[in-house]
C-alpha cells in the first residue's frame, strides 16, 4: 500500500528510507527544495518501507540535463508541462522484492492524479534492468549510463500515461492507497530514537 506524505512524522520516515538506501549504495545525499509530492510505501503491518519523490521538470537547465539531453526527447519536448522528475525511488533492502510493485504503483497513481504523461529520472542500472525485464515498465533510455553522485546512473523517460491508460497490461499495477489513516507504524519508536 502507499500514501502521500502529509505530516512531519511521515516526512521523517520518508527521509529515513531514501537516506538509508542511498547510504547503502554510496550515493551522495541531495535534498530537494521544490517538490510536487512525496509518497511512502507501507506494509499491512504498518512498516514504512519505500519512498518516491516527484519534482517539477525544468527543461534546458539543472543537473539532470547535464547528465542526458532530456529536453530533446520528442515526448518531453512536445509538452514539458506534462513532464515531472521522479527521484528518491527507494525501498529498504529487506523489502525490495516484495514491495516494488507498490512503489511503481504510487508513481503511476501520482502521474494520473496530477495529469503527468512522462517522468524523467536517473536510475541505478540494476533497478533499471528489473523495471525493464521483470515489470516491463514502458521507458526509454535517453543516453548512456554515466557516473553521478557516487554510482552509475541510467537516464530514462517513463511513459506514465501509457501505464495509467492501459492498467490491464501491467499485472503489478495496483491503486491500494490508504484512504484513511494508515495503521500505526512499528518503526516510530526506532525512528524517534534516531532523531
C-alpha positions as protocol buffer text, in pm:
chain_id: "A"
residue {
  index: 1
  type: UNK
  ca { x: 0 y: 0 z: 0 }
}
residue {
  index: 2
  type: UNK
  ca { x: 110 y: 357 z: -47 }
}
residue {
  index: 3
  type: UNK
  ca { x: 9 y: 704 z: 59 }
}
residue {
  index: 4
  type: UNK
  ca { x: 110 y: 1061 z: 5 }
}
residue {
  index: 5
  type: UNK
  ca { x: 331 y: 1213 z: 275 }
}
residue {
  index: 6
  type: UNK
  ca { x: 116 y: 1464 z: 461 }
}
residue {
  index: 7
  type: UNK
  ca { x: 276 y: 1528 z: 801 }
}
residue {
  index: 8
  type: UNK
  ca { x: 615 y: 1579 z: 965 }
}
residue {
  index: 9
  type: UNK
  ca { x: 641 y: 1222 z: 1101 }
}
residue {
  index: 10
  type: UNK
  ca { x: 580 y: 1075 z: 755 }
}
residue {
  index: 11
  type: UNK
  ca { x: 837 y: 1317 z: 611 }
}
residue {
  index: 12
  type: UNK
  ca { x: 1090 y: 1195 z: 868 }
}
residue {
  index: 13
  type: UNK
  ca { x: 1014 y: 833 z: 773 }
}
residue {
  index: 14
  type: UNK
  ca { x: 1035 y: 922 z: 403 }
}
residue {
  index: 15
  type: UNK
  ca { x: 1380 y: 1077 z: 458 }
}
residue {
  index: 16
  type: UNK
  ca { x: 1492 y: 782 z: 670 }
}
residue {
  index: 17
  type: UNK
  ca { x: 1402 y: 538 z: 391 }
}
residue {
  index: 18
  type: UNK
  ca { x: 1575 y: 709 z: 99 }
}
residue {
  index: 19
  type: UNK
  ca { x: 1878 y: 812 z: 305 }
}
residue {
  index: 20
  type: UNK
  ca { x: 1923 y: 453 z: 428 }
}
residue {
  index: 21
  type: UNK
  ca { x: 1909 y: 323 z: 70 }
}
residue {
  index: 22
  type: UNK
  ca { x: 2139 y: 599 z: -60 }
}
residue {
  index: 23
  type: UNK
  ca { x: 2394 y: 535 z: 218 }
}
residue {
  index: 24
  type: UNK
  ca { x: 2392 y: 163 z: 136 }
}
residue {
  index: 25
  type: UNK
  ca { x: 2461 y: 238 z: -233 }
}
residue {
  index: 26
  type: UNK
  ca { x: 2722 y: 505 z: -162 }
}
residue {
  index: 27
  type: UNK
  ca { x: 2519 y: 788 z: -320 }
}
residue {
  index: 28
  type: UNK
  ca { x: 2561 y: 1149 z: -212 }
}
residue {
  index: 29
  type: UNK
  ca { x: 2258 y: 1297 z: -34 }
}
residue {
  index: 30
  type: UNK
  ca { x: 2063 y: 1560 z: -221 }
}
residue {
  index: 31
  type: UNK
  ca { x: 1769 y: 1737 z: -57 }
}
residue {
  index: 32
  type: UNK
  ca { x: 1502 y: 1884 z: -283 }
}
residue {
  index: 33
  type: UNK
  ca { x: 1381 y: 2240 z: -243 }
}
residue {
  index: 34
  type: UNK
  ca { x: 1093 y: 2222 z: -494 }
}
residue {
  index: 35
  type: UNK
  ca { x: 866 y: 1920 z: -461 }
}
residue {
  index: 36
  type: UNK
  ca { x: 533 y: 1831 z: -622 }
}
residue {
  index: 37
  type: UNK
  ca { x: 466 y: 1535 z: -393 }
}
residue {
  index: 38
  type: UNK
  ca { x: 617 y: 1256 z: -188 }
}
residue {
  index: 39
  type: UNK
  ca { x: 483 y: 904 z: -135 }
}
residue {
  index: 40
  type: UNK
  ca { x: 568 y: 628 z: 109 }
}
residue {
  index: 41
  type: UNK
  ca { x: 507 y: 255 z: 74 }
}
residue {
  index: 42
  type: UNK
  ca { x: 361 y: 90 z: 384 }
}
residue {
  index: 43
  type: UNK
  ca { x: 328 y: -280 z: 467 }
}
residue {
  index: 44
  type: UNK
  ca { x: -4 y: -418 z: 601 }
}
residue {
  index: 45
  type: UNK
  ca { x: 168 y: -426 z: 942 }
}
residue {
  index: 46
  type: UNK
  ca { x: 228 y: -51 z: 925 }
}
residue {
  index: 47
  type: UNK
  ca { x: 601 y: -52 z: 847 }
}
residue {
  index: 48
  type: UNK
  ca { x: 717 y: 230 z: 619 }
}
residue {
  index: 49
  type: UNK
  ca { x: 947 y: 64 z: 364 }
}
residue {
  index: 50
  type: UNK
  ca { x: 958 y: 271 z: 42 }
}
residue {
  index: 51
  type: UNK
  ca { x: 981 y: 627 z: -90 }
}
residue {
  index: 52
  type: UNK
  ca { x: 926 y: 822 z: -412 }
}
residue {
  index: 53
  type: UNK
  ca { x: 953 y: 1196 z: -471 }
}
residue {
  index: 54
  type: UNK
  ca { x: 809 y: 1396 z: -760 }
}
residue {
  index: 55
  type: UNK
  ca { x: 965 y: 1725 z: -863 }
}
residue {
  index: 56
  type: UNK
  ca { x: 897 y: 1985 z: -1132 }
}
residue {
  index: 57
  type: UNK
  ca { x: 1089 y: 1926 z: -1452 }
}
residue {
  index: 58
  type: UNK
  ca { x: 1279 y: 2229 z: -1584 }
}
residue {
  index: 59
  type: UNK
  ca { x: 1375 y: 2180 z: -1950 }
}
residue {
  index: 60
  type: UNK
  ca { x: 1712 y: 2307 z: -2058 }
}
residue {
  index: 61
  type: UNK
  ca { x: 1867 y: 2354 z: -1718 }
}
residue {
  index: 62
  type: UNK
  ca { x: 1976 y: 2192 z: -1398 }
}
residue {
  index: 63
  type: UNK
  ca { x: 2190 y: 1891 z: -1315 }
}
residue {
  index: 64
  type: UNK
  ca { x: 1952 y: 1645 z: -1483 }
}
residue {
  index: 65
  type: UNK
  ca { x: 2014 y: 1800 z: -1826 }
}
residue {
  index: 66
  type: UNK
  ca { x: 2390 y: 1780 z: -1768 }
}
residue {
  index: 67
  type: UNK
  ca { x: 2362 y: 1401 z: -1745 }
}
residue {
  index: 68
  type: UNK
  ca { x: 2141 y: 1349 z: -2051 }
}
residue {
  index: 69
  type: UNK
  ca { x: 1955 y: 1561 z: -2308 }
}
residue {
  index: 70
  type: UNK
  ca { x: 1604 y: 1502 z: -2168 }
}
residue {
  index: 71
  type: UNK
  ca { x: 1475 y: 1827 z: -2321 }
}
residue {
  index: 72
  type: UNK
  ca { x: 1542 y: 1691 z: -2671 }
}
residue {
  index: 73
  type: UNK
  ca { x: 1346 y: 1368 z: -2622 }
}
residue {
  index: 74
  type: UNK
  ca { x: 1039 y: 1404 z: -2851 }
}
residue {
  index: 75
  type: UNK
  ca { x: 785 y: 1323 z: -2577 }
}
residue {
  index: 76
  type: UNK
  ca { x: 944 y: 1569 z: -2336 }
}
residue {
  index: 77
  type: UNK
  ca { x: 989 y: 1842 z: -2597 }
}
residue {
  index: 78
  type: UNK
  ca { x: 627 y: 1810 z: -2716 }
}
residue {
  index: 79
  type: UNK
  ca { x: 486 y: 1934 z: -2383 }
}
residue {
  index: 80
  type: UNK
  ca { x: 727 y: 1986 z: -2091 }
}
residue {
  index: 81
  type: UNK
  ca { x: 435 y: 2089 z: -1867 }
}
residue {
  index: 82
  type: UNK
  ca { x: 323 y: 1722 z: -1870 }
}
residue {
  index: 83
  type: UNK
  ca { x: 665 y: 1603 z: -1751 }
}
residue {
  index: 84
  type: UNK
  ca { x: 788 y: 1564 z: -1392 }
}
residue {
  index: 85
  type: UNK
  ca { x: 1104 y: 1425 z: -1240 }
}
residue {
  index: 86
  type: UNK
  ca { x: 1082 y: 1119 z: -1016 }
}
residue {
  index: 87
  type: UNK
  ca { x: 1356 y: 1099 z: -756 }
}
residue {
  index: 88
  type: UNK
  ca { x: 1438 y: 920 z: -431 }
}
residue {
  index: 89
  type: UNK
  ca { x: 1285 y: 594 z: -555 }
}
residue {
  index: 90
  type: UNK
  ca { x: 1389 y: 364 z: -273 }
}
residue {
  index: 91
  type: UNK
  ca { x: 1293 y: 52 z: -83 }
}
residue {
  index: 92
  type: UNK
  ca { x: 1465 y: -63 z: 234 }
}
residue {
  index: 93
  type: UNK
  ca { x: 1687 y: -361 z: 148 }
}
residue {
  index: 94
  type: UNK
  ca { x: 1482 y: -628 z: 324 }
}
residue {
  index: 95
  type: UNK
  ca { x: 1163 y: -525 z: 138 }
}
residue {
  index: 96
  type: UNK
  ca { x: 1291 y: -480 z: -218 }
}
residue {
  index: 97
  type: UNK
  ca { x: 1140 y: -786 z: -384 }
}
residue {
  index: 98
  type: UNK
  ca { x: 807 y: -768 z: -205 }
}
residue {
  index: 99
  type: UNK
  ca { x: 708 y: -402 z: -243 }
}
residue {
  index: 100
  type: UNK
  ca { x: 846 y: -289 z: -578 }
}
residue {
  index: 101
  type: UNK
  ca { x: 500 y: -312 z: -735 }
}
residue {
  index: 102
  type: UNK
  ca { x: 355 y: -77 z: -469 }
}
residue {
  index: 103
  type: UNK
  ca { x: 639 y: 168 z: -527 }
}
residue {
  index: 104
  type: UNK
  ca { x: 576 y: 166 z: -902 }
}
residue {
  index: 105
  type: UNK
  ca { x: 200 y: 191 z: -848 }
}
residue {
  index: 106
  type: UNK
  ca { x: 249 y: 503 z: -635 }
}
residue {
  index: 107
  type: UNK
  ca { x: 428 y: 667 z: -929 }
}
residue {
  index: 108
  type: UNK
  ca { x: 151 y: 574 z: -1173 }
}
residue {
  index: 109
  type: UNK
  ca { x: -110 y: 700 z: -927 }
}
residue {
  index: 110
  type: UNK
  ca { x: 69 y: 1035 z: -888 }
}
residue {
  index: 111
  type: UNK
  ca { x: 104 y: 1076 z: -1266 }
}
residue {
  index: 112
  type: UNK
  ca { x: -264 y: 1003 z: -1327 }
}
residue {
  index: 113
  type: UNK
  ca { x: -388 y: 1212 z: -1036 }
}
residue {
  index: 114
  type: UNK
  ca { x: -192 y: 1521 z: -1143 }
}
residue {
  index: 115
  type: UNK
  ca { x: -201 y: 1481 z: -1522 }
}
residue {
  index: 116
  type: UNK
  ca { x: 163 y: 1396 z: -1594 }
}
residue {
  index: 117
  type: UNK
  ca { x: 232 y: 1194 z: -1908 }
}
residue {
  index: 118
  type: UNK
  ca { x: 605 y: 1133 z: -1862 }
}
residue {
  index: 119
  type: UNK
  ca { x: 859 y: 1113 z: -1582 }
}
residue {
  index: 120
  type: UNK
  ca { x: 1231 y: 1169 z: -1625 }
}
residue {
  index: 121
  type: UNK
  ca { x: 1477 y: 1001 z: -1391 }
}
residue {
  index: 122
  type: UNK
  ca { x: 1825 y: 872 z: -1327 }
}
residue {
  index: 123
  type: UNK
  ca { x: 1813 y: 503 z: -1231 }
}
residue {
  index: 124
  type: UNK
  ca { x: 2066 y: 268 z: -1077 }
}
residue {
  index: 125
  type: UNK
  ca { x: 2149 y: 12 z: -1354 }
}
residue {
  index: 126
  type: UNK
  ca { x: 2027 y: -300 z: -1167 }
}
residue {
  index: 127
  type: UNK
  ca { x: 1696 y: -130 z: -1085 }
}
residue {
  index: 128
  type: UNK
  ca { x: 1664 y: -14 z: -1448 }
}
residue {
  index: 129
  type: UNK
  ca { x: 1710 y: -374 z: -1565 }
}
residue {
  index: 130
  type: UNK
  ca { x: 1449 y: -504 z: -1317 }
}
residue {
  index: 131
  type: UNK
  ca { x: 1196 y: -244 z: -1431 }
}
residue {
  index: 132
  type: UNK
  ca { x: 1260 y: -325 z: -1796 }
}
residue {
  index: 133
  type: UNK
  ca { x: 1266 y: -706 z: -1775 }
}
residue {
  index: 134
  type: UNK
  ca { x: 1056 y: -808 z: -1474 }
}
residue {
  index: 135
  type: UNK
  ca { x: 797 y: -529 z: -1466 }
}
residue {
  index: 136
  type: UNK
  ca { x: 802 y: -434 z: -1836 }
}
residue {
  index: 137
  type: UNK
  ca { x: 775 y: -66 z: -1748 }
}
residue {
  index: 138
  type: UNK
  ca { x: 748 y: 143 z: -2066 }
}
residue {
  index: 139
  type: UNK
  ca { x: 1056 y: 361 z: -2058 }
}
residue {
  index: 140
  type: UNK
  ca { x: 1326 y: 478 z: -2293 }
}
residue {
  index: 141
  type: UNK
  ca { x: 1695 y: 534 z: -2230 }
}
residue {
  index: 142
  type: UNK
  ca { x: 1792 y: 891 z: -2312 }
}
residue {
  index: 143
  type: UNK
  ca { x: 2166 y: 832 z: -2314 }
}
residue {
  index: 144
  type: UNK
  ca { x: 2440 y: 602 z: -2190 }
}
residue {
  index: 145
  type: UNK
  ca { x: 2496 y: 524 z: -1823 }
}
residue {
  index: 146
  type: UNK
  ca { x: 2710 y: 788 z: -1652 }
}
residue {
  index: 147
  type: UNK
  ca { x: 2875 y: 833 z: -1315 }
}
residue {
  index: 148
  type: UNK
  ca { x: 2673 y: 1067 z: -1093 }
}
residue {
  index: 149
  type: UNK
  ca { x: 2688 y: 1132 z: -718 }
}
residue {
  index: 150
  type: UNK
  ca { x: 2854 y: 803 z: -626 }
}
residue {
  index: 151
  type: UNK
  ca { x: 2745 y: 543 z: -886 }
}
residue {
  index: 152
  type: UNK
  ca { x: 2649 y: 481 z: -1246 }
}
residue {
  index: 153
  type: UNK
  ca { x: 2302 y: 601 z: -1344 }
}
residue {
  index: 154
  type: UNK
  ca { x: 2086 y: 533 z: -1649 }
}
residue {
  index: 155
  type: UNK
  ca { x: 1886 y: 836 z: -1774 }
}
residue {
  index: 156
  type: UNK
  ca { x: 1530 y: 735 z: -1868 }
}
residue {
  index: 157
  type: UNK
  ca { x: 1193 y: 874 z: -1971 }
}
residue {
  index: 158
  type: UNK
  ca { x: 898 y: 678 z: -1829 }
}
residue {
  index: 159
  type: UNK
  ca { x: 574 y: 667 z: -2028 }
}
residue {
  index: 160
  type: UNK
  ca { x: 335 y: 711 z: -1737 }
}
residue {
  index: 161
  type: UNK
  ca { x: 29 y: 784 z: -1949 }
}
residue {
  index: 162
  type: UNK
  ca { x: 64 y: 451 z: -2125 }
}
residue {
  index: 163
  type: UNK
  ca { x: 54 y: 273 z: -1790 }
}
residue {
  index: 164
  type: UNK
  ca { x: -243 y: 453 z: -1640 }
}
residue {
  index: 165
  type: UNK
  ca { x: -442 y: 434 z: -1964 }
}
residue {
  index: 166
  type: UNK
  ca { x: -373 y: 60 z: -2002 }
}
residue {
  index: 167
  type: UNK
  ca { x: -365 y: -78 z: -1645 }
}
residue {
  index: 168
  type: UNK
  ca { x: -460 y: -432 z: -1751 }
}
residue {
  index: 169
  type: UNK
  ca { x: -126 y: -461 z: -1933 }
}
residue {
  index: 170
  type: UNK
  ca { x: 62 y: -431 z: -1603 }
}
residue {
  index: 171
  type: UNK
  ca { x: -33 y: -708 z: -1362 }
}
residue {
  index: 172
  type: UNK
  ca { x: 171 y: -547 z: -1085 }
}
residue {
  index: 173
  type: UNK
  ca { x: -26 y: -219 z: -1104 }
}
residue {
  index: 174
  type: UNK
  ca { x: -250 y: -158 z: -802 }
}
residue {
  index: 175
  type: UNK
  ca { x: -410 y: 152 z: -655 }
}
residue {
  index: 176
  type: UNK
  ca { x: -434 y: 27 z: -298 }
}
residue {
  index: 177
  type: UNK
  ca { x: -371 y: 366 z: -150 }
}
residue {
  index: 178
  type: UNK
  ca { x: -469 y: 429 z: 209 }
}
residue {
  index: 179
  type: UNK
  ca { x: -800 y: 614 z: 201 }
}
residue {
  index: 180
  type: UNK
  ca { x: -777 y: 698 z: 569 }
}
residue {
  index: 181
  type: UNK
  ca { x: -514 y: 692 z: 840 }
}
residue {
  index: 182
  type: UNK
  ca { x: -270 y: 401 z: 792 }
}
residue {
  index: 183
  type: UNK
  ca { x: -209 y: 150 z: 1072 }
}
residue {
  index: 184
  type: UNK
  ca { x: 26 y: 256 z: 1349 }
}
residue {
  index: 185
  type: UNK
  ca { x: 381 y: 240 z: 1228 }
}
residue {
  index: 186
  type: UNK
  ca { x: 601 y: -13 z: 1406 }
}
residue {
  index: 187
  type: UNK
  ca { x: 912 y: 190 z: 1312 }
}
residue {
  index: 188
  type: UNK
  ca { x: 810 y: 501 z: 1508 }
}
residue {
  index: 189
  type: UNK
  ca { x: 985 y: 411 z: 1837 }
}
residue {
  index: 190
  type: UNK
  ca { x: 1302 y: 318 z: 1645 }
}
residue {
  index: 191
  type: UNK
  ca { x: 1295 y: 629 z: 1429 }
}
residue {
  index: 192
  type: UNK
  ca { x: 1228 y: 868 z: 1717 }
}
residue {
  index: 193
  type: UNK
  ca { x: 1536 y: 733 z: 1897 }
}
residue {
  index: 194
  type: UNK
  ca { x: 1743 y: 819 z: 1586 }
}
residue {
  index: 195
  type: UNK
  ca { x: 1620 y: 1181 z: 1566 }
}
